[in-house]
Amino acid sequence: MGKGVKVKCMKCGAIIQSMHVHDMQHCRCGAIAIDGGSDYWKASGDCNDIYFLKEEMTLHDLMEEARAKEIMTENYVDTCMRYFKNCGIKVEGKTIYSPIGENFLEDEIERVNILIKYHNYELQENLPLKF
Ligand SMILES: [Zn+2]
């Protein structure tokens, strides 16, 4: 009996943890909840909104975590979209099209990776048209 796993809401960024078996915790926006302490854990909500934090986090994990928090507070997606638009990169729905014959710059790759990892985007090659 004791503390359960820590989970993070991908919608509001809140990190919640159930402290004992009958301690149900909700995130700020109400999208997710965790219950059961260490005896069992039961997470509620859309699986895309729930991010399980590892018990032992590496430095890399901690950095990822910090970055994820930043995404939530700074409206990272909007910033990325503006950035992509300025770079002439096409985005339709949740698909990012890489420009033909051009490699992504390091900064763009970083943004694409974050969008794919945390916001369920996908990257597609922008195939040249055939005549
Ligand atoms: Zn939430």
Boltz pocket constraint, residues with backbone or C-beta under 6 A from the ligand:
constraints:
  - pocket:
      binder: B
      contacts: [[A, 9], [A, 10], [A, 11], [A, 12], [A, 13], [A, 14], [A, 27], [A, 28], [A, 29], [A, 30], [A, 31], [A, 32]]
      max_distance: 6.0
